[in-house]
Amino acid sequence: VHVERTANGWHVPGQQSYRPCRHTVEGDWSQAAFFLAAGALGGDVSVRGLREDSLQGDKAIADLLAQGGARLIWENGALRCTADQWHGIAIDASQIPDLVPILAAAFSLAEGETVIHHAERLRLKESDRLAAMAEGLTALGAQVEETPDGLILHGVPALAGGTAEGKNDHRVVMALAVAALRSAAPCTVTDAGSIRKSYPDFFQDYQMLGGTAHGSIIRLGNEPQNLDLR
């Protein structure tokens, strides 16, 4: 299909037709962010299918994790994330709203203070994600302050365990699940079935990488309510 660039956009002439071709669709940085963050929390995780030259806005996760002390290296087409030191940073979330839940989860376990600001639009997502993450992380033992446009996270070495509300929000559930990897006791996250909206195999991948999850989410066909993470 012939496409013409114009002064303020693009023009696609009519009376054209498509022809078959092979095209590899690049991986999704916003979904990869959950497991890259798991690497930053002390794991050693490699994610394949991402493009180093991607134009996806959520590719910013790599730079933000690196600012916090993570080591990210491209190896044989995969992005590997590890970290020996993990510390708080300041995060402007105005252009990366979908990353805020996992950033909040990861940096709640970083040394020092992390401030996330310019994230007020998250109050109008599938849930009020600022409130959901503040409540969920606090319920599990993190120290979180909610502000009108963001969160202030006072890092703790590990979560204490407990039960957190997933708010029927896929990103909240997945973010809390990653935070639970650094918990001194089991964590329960409700509404685990909400992950079906964007990443139905999340907990299968979670377990494949070494996490332990118990709940009906791994029995396809049931409608899960709670998930225990150990």
PAZAPA-4460 file (N, C-alpha, C; in steps of 0.05 Angstrom, whole numbers, plus 32768, in hexadecimal, padded with zeros to 4 digits):
% residues 230
    n_x    n_y    n_z   ca_x   ca_y   ca_z    c_x    c_y    c_z   seq   type   mol
   8011   7FE8   8000   8000   8000   8000   8012   8019   8000     1      V     A
   800C   802B   7FEE   801B   8043   7FEB   8011   8058   7FFF     2      H     A
   8023   8064   800F   801B   8078   8023   802C   8091   801E     3      V     A
   801F   80A8   801E   802E   80C1   8019   802E   80D2   8032     4      E     A
   8046   80DD   8038   8049   80EF   804F   803F   810A   8048     5      R     A
   802F   8117   8059   8026   8132   8055   8031   8144   806A     6      T     A
   802B   815E   8069   8036   8171   807C   802C   816C   8098     7      A     A
   8014   8161   809B   8009   815D   80B6   7FFF   8140   80BA     8      N     A
   8009   812D   80AA   8001   8112   80AF   8008   80FF   8098     9      G     A
   7FF5   80EE   8090   7FF9   80DB   807B   7FE1   80DA   8069    10      W     A
   7FE6   80D4   804F   7FD0   80D1   803C   7FD3   80B5   802F    11      H     A
   7FBD   80A6   8030   7FBC   808B   8024   7FA9   808C   800C    12      V     A
   7FB3   808C   7FF4   7FA2   808C   7FDC   7F90   8074   7FDB    13      P     A
   7F78   8078   7FD0   7F64   8063   7FCE   7F6A   804F   7FB7    14      G     A
   7F58   803C   7FB4   7F5A   8028   7F9E   7F74   8018   7F9F    15      Q     A
   7F7D   8012   7FB8   7F95   8001   7FBB   7F8C   7FE6   7FC7    16      Q     A
   7F9D   7FD3   7FC7   7F97   7FB9   7FD3   7FB0   7FAE   7FE2    17      S     A
   7FAB   7F9E   7FF6   7FC0   7F93   8006   7FCA   7F79   7FF8    18      Y     A
   7FE3   7F72   7FFD   7FEE   7F59   7FF4   7FFB   7F4B   800C    19      R     A
   7FFA   7F30   800C   8005   7F21   8023   8023   7F27   8026    20      P     A
   802B   7F26   803F   8048   7F29   8045   804E   7F1D   8060    21      C     A
   8067   7F19   8066   806F   7F10   8081   8079   7F28   8091    22      R     A
   806F   7F2A   80A9   8078   7F41   80BA   8078   7F37   80D7    23      H     A
   808E   7F3B   80E5   8091   7F34   8101   8089   7F4C   8112    24      T     A
   8075   7F48   8122   806C   7F5E   8134   807E   7F5E   814D    25      V     A
   8088   7F75   8154   809A   7F76   816B   808B   7F71   8185    26      E     A
   809A   7F6A   8199   808F   7F65   81B3   8084   7F7E   81C0    27      G     A
   8075   7F7B   81D5   8067   7F90   81E3   8078   7F99   81FB    28      D     A
   8083   7FB1   81FA   8093   7FBB   8210   8083   7FBE   822A    29      W     A
   806A   7FC5   8228   805A   7FC9   8241   8056   7FAF   8250    30      S     A
   8054   7F99   8241   8051   7F7F   824F   806D   7F75   8258    31      Q     A
   8081   7F79   8248   809C   7F71   824F   80A5   7F7F   8269    32      A     A
   809A   7F96   826E   80A2   7FA6   8285   809F   7F97   829F    33      A     A
   808B   7F86   82A1   8086   7F77   82BA   809E   7F65   82C1    34      F     A
   80A7   7F56   82AD   80BD   7F43   82B2   80D8   7F50   82B2    35      F     A
   80DB   7F66   82A4   80F4   7F75   82A6   80F7   7F80   82C2    36      L     A
   80E1   7F8A   82CD   80E1   7F93   82E9   80E7   7F7D   82FC    37      A     A
   80DE   7F65   82F7   80E5   7F4E   8308   8103   7F49   8308    38      A     A
   8110   7F4E   82F1   812D   7F4C   82F1   813A   7F61   8302    39      G     A
   812F   7F79   8302   813A   7F8F   8312   8137   7F89   8330    40      A     A
   8123   7F79   8337   811F   7F73   8353   8131   7F5D   835E    41      L     A
   8144   7F55   834E   8157   7F41   8358   8157   7F28   8348    42      G     A
   8147   7F27   8333   8148   7F0F   8322   815C   7F12   830B    43      G     A
   8159   7F01   82F8   816A   7F02   82E0   8158   7EF9   82C9    44      D     A
   814C   7F0D   82BB   8137   7F07   82A8   813F   7F12   828D    45      V     A
   813A   7F01   8278   813E   7F0A   825D   8124   7F09   824E    46      S     A
   811E   7F1D   823F   8105   7F1F   8230   810C   7F21   8212    47      V     A
   8100   7F0E   8203   8105   7F0E   81E6   80ED   7F1B   81D7    48      R     A
   80F2   7F23   81BE   80DD   7F2D   81AD   80DB   7F4C   81AD    49      G     A
   80EC   7F59   81BD   80EB   7F76   81BE   80FF   7F81   81AA    50      L     A
   80FA   7F9A   81A2   810C   7FA7   818F   811A   7FBE   819D    51      R     A
   8134   7FBF   819A   8144   7FD4   81A7   813E   7FEF   819C    52      E     A
   8135   7FF0   8182   812F   8009   8175   8111   800E   8175    53      D     A
   8102   8002   8187   80E5   8005   8187   80DC   8022   818B    54      S     A
   80C5   8028   8180   80BA   8043   8184   80A4   8043   8199    55      L     A
   80A0   802C   81A6   808C   802A   81BB   8094   803B   81D3    56      Q     A
   8081   804B   81DD   8087   805C   81F3   8090   804E   820C    57      G     A
   8085   8036   8210   808B   8027   8229   80A6   801A   8228    58      D     A
   80B5   801E   8212   80D1   8016   8212   80E1   8025   8228    59      K     A
   80D5   803B   8232   80E1   804B   8247   80E6   803A   8260    60      A     A
   80D9   8023   8263   80DE   8013   827B   80FB   800C   827D    61      I     A
   8109   8007   8267   8125   8000   8268   8136   8016   8274    62      A     A
   8132   802F   826B   8141   8045   8276   813B   804A   8294    63      D     A
   8122   8047   829B   811A   804C   82B7   8126   8037   82CA    64      L     A
   8125   801E   82C1   8131   8009   82D2   814F   800D   82D4    65      L     A
   815C   8016   82BE   8178   801B   82BF   817F   8032   82D2    66      A     A
   816E   8047   82D2   8172   805D   82E5   8171   8053   8302    67      Q     A
   8161   803F   8307   815E   8034   8322   8175   8021   8329    68      G     A
   8186   801B   8317   819D   800A   831D   819D   7FEF   830F    69      G     A
   8188   7FE9   82FF   8188   7FD0   82F1   819C   7FD0   82DA    70      A     A
   81A5   7FB8   82D3   81B7   7FB4   82BC   81A6   7FA7   82A6    71      R     A
   81A4   7FB5   828F   8196   7FAB   8279   81A9   7FA7   8261    72      L     A
   81AA   7F8F   8257   81BD   7F89   8241   81AE   7F7A   822B    73      I     A
   81B3   7F81   8212   81A8   7F72   81FC   81BB   7F5B   81F6    74      W     A
   81B0   7F43   81F7   81C0   7F2B   81F2   81B1   7F18   81DF    75      E     A
   81BC   7F14   81C8   81B1   7F01   81B5   8193   7F06   81AF    76      N     A
   818C   7F1F   81AC   8171   7F26   81A5   815E   7F28   81BD    77      G     A
   8168   7F25   81D5   8158   7F27   81ED   8162   7F3D   81FF    78      A     A
   8150   7F49   820E   8158   7F5D   8221   8159   7F51   823D    79      L     A
   8171   7F51   8249   8176   7F44   8263   8176   7F5A   8279    80      R     A
   8168   7F55   828F   8168   7F68   82A5   816F   7F5B   82BF    81      C     A
   8183   7F66   82CC   818C   7F5E   82E7   8192   7F77   82F7    82      T     A
   8195   7F73   8311   819D   7F8B   8322   81A9   7F81   833C    83      A     A
   81BF   7F8E   8343   81CB   7F89   835E   81C3   7FA0   8371    84      D     A
   81C1   7FB7   8366   81B8   7FCE   8376   819F   7FD9   836A    85      Q     A
   818D   7FE2   837B   8172   7FEB   8372   816A   8002   8383    86      W     A
   8168   801A   8377   8162   8032   8387   814D   8042   837A    87      H     A
   8141   8054   838A   812B   8065   8381   8134   807A   836D    88      G     A
   8120   8084   835D   8125   8099   834A   810C   80AA   8348    89      I     A
   810D   80C0   8339   80F5   80D0   8333   80EB   80C8   8317    90      A     A
   80D1   80C5   8315   80C5   80BB   82FC   80AF   80CE   82F2    91      I     A
   80B2   80D9   82DB   809E   80E9   82CE   808D   80D6   82BD    92      D     A
   8074   80D1   82C5   8064   80BD   82B8   8051   80C8   82A3    93      A     A
   8054   80E1   829B   8041   80ED   8289   803F   80DF   826F    94      S     A
   8054   80D2   8265   8054   80C5   824B   8053   80A6   824E    95      Q     A
   8053   809C   8266   8055   807F   826A   8041   8075   827F    96      I     A
   8028   807C   827C   8014   8075   8292   8012   8057   8296    97      P     A
   8014   8047   8281   8010   802A   8285   8027   801D   8295    98      D     A
   803D   802B   8297   8054   8020   82A6   8052   8025   82C4    99      L     A
   8041   8037   82CC   8041   8040   82E8   803C   8029   82FB   100      V     A
   8028   8017   82F6   8024   8001   830A   803D   7FF0   830F   101      P     A
   804B   7FE8   82FA   8063   7FD7   82FE   807A   7FE8   8308   102      I     A
   807C   8001   8301   8091   8012   830C   808D   8016   832A   103      L     A
   8073   801A   8332   806D   801D   834F   8074   8003   835E   104      A     A
   806D   7FEC   8352   8073   7FD3   835F   8091   7FCF   8362   105      A     A
   80A0   7FD4   834D   80BD   7FCF   834E   80CB   7FE2   8360   106      A     A
   80C5   7FFC   835E   80D3   8010   836E   80C9   8011   838B   107      F     A
   80B3   8004   8392   80AC   8002   83AE   80C0   7FF1   83BD   108      S     A
   80D0   7FE2   83AE   80E5   7FD1   83BA   8101   7FDB   83B5   109      L     A
   8103   7FF4   83AD   811D   8000   83A8   8127   800F   83C0   110      A     A
   8141   8011   83C4   814C   8020   83DA   8146   803E   83D6   111      E     A
   813D   804B   83EB   8138   8067   83EA   811C   806E   83E0   112      G     A
   8119   8086   83D6   80FF   8090   83CE   80FC   8092   83B0   113      E     A
   80E4   808B   83A6   80DD   808F   838A   80C4   80A0   8389   114      T     A
   80C5   80B4   8377   80AE   80C5   8373   80A4   80C2   8357   115      V     A
   808B   80BA   8354   807D   80B8   833A   806A   80CF   8338   116      I     A
   806C   80E0   8323   805A   80F7   8321   8051   80FA   8304   117      H     A
   803E   810C   8300   8031   8110   82E6   8022   80F7   82DC   118      H     A
   8016   80E9   82EF   8008   80D0   82E9   7FEA   80D2   82EF   119      A     A
   7FDF   80EA   82EF   7FC3   80ED   82F8   7FB0   80DE   82E5   120      E     A
   7FB7   80DA   82CC   7FA4   80CD   82BA   7F9F   80B0   82C2   121      R     A
   7FB0   80A4   82D3   7FAC   8089   82DC   7F93   8086   82ED   122      L     A
   7F88   809C   82F7   7F70   809A   8307   7F57   8093   82F5   123      R     A
   7F5B   8094   82DB   7F45   808F   82C8   7F49   8076   82B7   124      L     A
   7F59   8064   82C1   7F5E   804B   82B2   7F4A   8036   82BB   125      K     A
   7F50   801C   82B7   7F3D   8007   82BF   7F37   8009   82DD   126      E     A
   7F49   8014   82EC   7F44   801B   8308   7F52   8035   830C   127      S     A
   7F4F   8040   8324   7F61   8057   832C   7F7B   804A   8333   128      D     A
   7F8D   8049   831F   7FA6   8039   8323   7FB9   8045   8338   129      R     A
   7FB8   805E   833C   7FC9   806A   8351   7FBF   8060   836C   130      L     A
   7FA5   8062   8371   7F9A   8058   838A   7F9D   803A   838D   131      A     A
   7F99   802C   8377   7F9A   800E   8377   7FB6   8005   837F   132      A     A
   7FCB   8012   8373   7FE6   8009   8379   7FEE   8012   8395   133      M     A
   7FE6   802A   839D   7FEC   8033   83B9   7FE0   8020   83CD   134      A     A
   7FC6   8019   83C9   7FB8   8007   83DC   7FC4   7FEB   83DB   135      E     A
   7FC8   7FE1   83C3   7FD2   7FC5   83C0   7FED   7FC1   83CB   136      G     A
   8000   7FD3   83C5   801B   7FD1   83CF   801C   7FD4   83ED   137      L     A
   800C   7FE7   83F7   800C   7FEC   8414   8001   7FD3   8423   138      T     A
   7FED   7FC7   8417   7FE1   7FAE   8423   7FF6   7F98   8425   139      A     A
   8009   7F98   8413   801E   7F83   8413   8037   7F8B   8423   140      L     A
   8037   7FA3   842E   804D   7FAB   843F   805F   7FC1   8434   141      G     A
   8059   7FCC   841D   8069   7FE2   8412   8061   7FFC   8420   142      A     A
   8072   8011   841C   806C   802B   8427   8068   803E   8410   143      Q     A
   804F   8046   840C   8047   8055   83F4   8035   806D   83FD   144      V     A
   803B   8084   83F2   802A   809B   83F5   801D   80A2   83DA   145      E     A
   8003   80A7   83DB   7FF5   80AE   83C3   7FF4   80CD   83C1   146      E     A
   7FFA   80D8   83AA   7FF8   80F5   83A6   7FE3   80FA   8390   147      T     A
   7FDB   8113   838C   7FC6   8117   8377   7FCF   810E   835B   148      P     A
   7FE8   810F   8355   7FF1   8107   833A   8005   80F1   833A   149      D     A
   8007   80E2   8350   801B   80CD   834F   801E   80BE   836A   150      G     A
   8036   80B4   836E   803C   80A4   8386   8058   80AA   8390   151      L     A
   805B   80A9   83AA   8075   80AA   83B7   807A   808F   83C4   152      I     A
   8090   8082   83BC   8096   8068   83C6   80AF   8068   83D8   153      L     A
   80AC   8060   83F1   80C3   805E   8403   80CB   8041   8403   154      H     A
   80E1   803B   83F6   80E8   801F   83F1   80EC   800E   840A   155      G     A
   80E3   7FF5   8409   80E7   7FE2   841E   80F7   7FCA   8412   156      V     A
   8106   7FBC   8423   8115   7FA5   8418   8105   7F8F   840D   157      P     A
   80ED   7F8A   8419   80DC   7F75   8410   80BF   7F7A   841A   158      A     A
   80AC   7F6F   840C   8090   7F72   8415   808C   7F5E   842C   159      L     A
   8076   7F62   843B   8070   7F52   8452   805C   7F3C   844C   160      A     A
   804F   7F3D   8434   803A   7F2A   842E   801F   7F35   8436   161      G     A
   800A   7F26   842E   7FEF   7F2F   8434   7FDD   7F2D   841C   162      G     A
   7FC7   7F3B   841C   7FB3   7F3A   8406   7FB0   7F56   83FB   163      T     A
   7FB2   7F58   83E0   7FAE   7F71   83D2   7F98   7F6F   83BE   164      A     A
   7F89   7F84   83BA   7F73   7F85   83A7   7F7E   7F8B   838B   165      E     A
   7F77   7F7A   8378   7F7F   7F7E   835D   7F6E   7F92   834E   166      G     A
   7F57   7F99   8359   7F45   7FAD   834E   7F3B   7FA6   8332   167      K     A
   7F3B   7F8C   832C   7F33   7F82   8311   7F42   7F91   82FB   168      N     A
   7F5B   7F97   8300   7F6C   7FA7   82ED   7F85   7F96   82E7   169      D     A
   7F88   7F8F   82CE   7F9D   7F7D   82C5   7FB9   7F87   82CC   170      H     A
   7FBE   7FA1   82C8   7FD9   7FAB   82CE   7FDE   7FAD   82EC   171      R     A
   7FCA   7FB2   82FC   7FCE   7FB2   8319   7FD4   7F96   8323   172      V     A
   7FC5   7F82   8319   7FCA   7F67   8322   7FE6   7F5E   831A   173      V     A
   7FEF   7F63   8302   8009   7F5A   82F9   801F   7F68   8308   174      M     A
   801B   7F82   830E   802F   7F91   831C   8032   7F87   8339   175      A     A
   801C   7F82   8346   801D   7F77   8361   8029   7F5C   8362   176      L     A
   8024   7F4C   834D   8030   7F31   834C   804F   7F33   834B   177      A     A
   8059   7F46   833B   8076   7F4A   833A   8081   7F53   8354   178      V     A
   8074   7F66   8361   807D   7F6F   837C   807E   7F58   8390   179      A     A
   806C   7F45   838D   806A   7F2E   83A0   8083   7F1C   839E   180      A     A
   8092   7F1F   8388   80AB   7F0F   8386   80BF   7F15   839C   181      L     A
   80BC   7F2D   83A8   80CE   7F35   83BE   80BD   7F38   83D7   182      R     A
   80B1   7F23   83DF   80A0   7F24   83F7   80AA   7F0F   840B   183      S     A
   80AA   7F16   8425   80B2   7F03   843A   809D   7EEE   8440   184      A     A
   8085   7EF2   8436   806F   7EDF   843B   805D   7EDF   8422   185      A     A
   804C   7ECB   8420   803A   7ECA   8408   8028   7EE2   8405   186      P     A
   8023   7EE9   83EC   8011   7EFF   83E6   7FF9   7EF4   83D6   187      C     A
   7FE1   7EFF   83DB   7FC9   7EF8   83CC   7FC0   7F11   83BD   188      T     A
   7FBC   7F0E   83A3   7FB2   7F24   8393   7F96   7F1C   8388   189      V     A
   7F82   7F2C   838C   7F67   7F26   8382   7F64   7F2D   8365   190      T     A
   7F4F   7F24   8358   7F48   7F2A   833D   7F5D   7F23   8329   191      D     A
   7F6A   7F0C   832E   7F80   7F04   831C   7F77   7EFF   82FF   192      A     A
   7F5D   7EF8   82FB   7F54   7EF3   82E0   7F54   7F0B   82CE   193      G     A
   7F58   7F23   82D9   7F58   7F3B   82C9   7F6F   7F3C   82B5   194      S     A
   7F84   7F2B   82BA   7F9B   7F2B   82A8   7F93   7F22   828C   195      I     A
   7F7C   7F15   8289   7F73   7F0C   826F   7F70   7F23   825B   196      R     A
   7F6C   7F3B   8265   7F69   7F52   8253   7F81   7F57   8242   197      K     A
   7F99   7F53   824C   7FB1   7F5A   823D   7FC6   7F44   823C   198      S     A
   7FC7   7F32   8250   7FDE   7F1F   8252   7FD3   7F06   825F   199      Y     A
   7FC3   7EF6   8251   7FB7   7EDE   825D   7FCB   7ECA   8268   200      P     A
   7FE3   7EC9   825C   7FF7   7EB5   8264   800B   7EC0   8279   201      D     A
   8004   7ED7   8285   8017   7EE4   8297   8020   7ED1   82AD   202      F     A
   800E   7EC3   82BA   8016   7EB3   82D1   8024   7E99   82C8   203      F     A
   801F   7E90   82B0   802F   7E7A   82A6   804C   7E83   82A2   204      Q     A
   8050   7E9A   8296   806B   7EA5   8293   8078   7EAB   82AE   205      D     A
   8067   7EB5   82C0   8071   7EBB   82DC   807C   7EA2   82E9   206      Y     A
   806E   7E8C   82E6   8078   7E73   82F1   808F   7E68   82E2   207      Q     A
   808F   7E6B   82C8   80A6   7E61   82B8   80C0   7E6E   82C0   208      M     A
   80BE   7E87   82C9   80D6   7E96   82D1   80DD   7E92   82EE   209      L     A
   80CE   7E82   82FC   80D5   7E7B   8318   80C2   7E85   832D   210      G     A
   80AE   7E95   8325   809A   7E9D   8339   8087   7E86   833F   211      G     A
   807A   7E87   8356   8067   7E72   835E   804C   7E7F   8362   212      T     A
   8039   7E74   8353   801D   7E7F   8354   800A   7E68   8358   213      A     A
   7FF7   7E6C   836A   7FE2   7E58   836F   7FC7   7E65   836B   214      H     A
   7FB6   7E59   835C   7F9B   7E65   8359   7F8E   7E5B   833F   215      G     A
   7F75   7E60   833C   7F66   7E55   8325   7F6E   7E63   830B   216      S     A
   7F7E   7E78   830D   7F87   7E85   82F4   7F96   7E72   82E2   217      I     A
   7FA3   7E5E   82ED   7FB2   7E4C   82DC   7FA2   7E35   82D3   218      I     A
   7F88   7E34   82D9   7F76   7E20   82CF   7F63   7E2E   82BC   219      R     A
   7F6A   7E2F   82A3   7F5A   7E3E   828F   7F3E   7E33   828E   220      L     A
   7F2B   7E46   828D   7F0F   7E3E   828C   7F01   7E46   82A5   221      G     A
   7F0F   7E49   82BB   7F03   7E53   82D4   7F05   7E71   82D6   222      N     A
   7EF4   7E7D   82E5   7EF6   7E9A   82E9   7F03   7E9F   8304   223      E     A
   7F1D   7EA6   8304   7F2B   7EA8   831D   7F24   7EC1   832D   224      P     A
   7F28   7EBF   8347   7F23   7ED6   8358   7F3D   7EDF   8366   225      Q     A
   7F4B   7ECC   8372   7F63   7ED3   8381   7F7B   7EC3   8377   226      N     A
   7F92   7ECD   837B   7FAA   7EBF   8373   7FBE   7EC2   838A   227      L     A
   7FC9   7EAB   8393   7FDD   7EAB   83A9   7FF8   7EAA   839C   228      D     A
   800A   7EBD   83A3   8025   7EBF   8398   8039   7EB9   83AE   229      L     A
   804B   7EA7   83A8   805E   7E9F   83BD   807A   7E9F   83B2   230      R     A
***
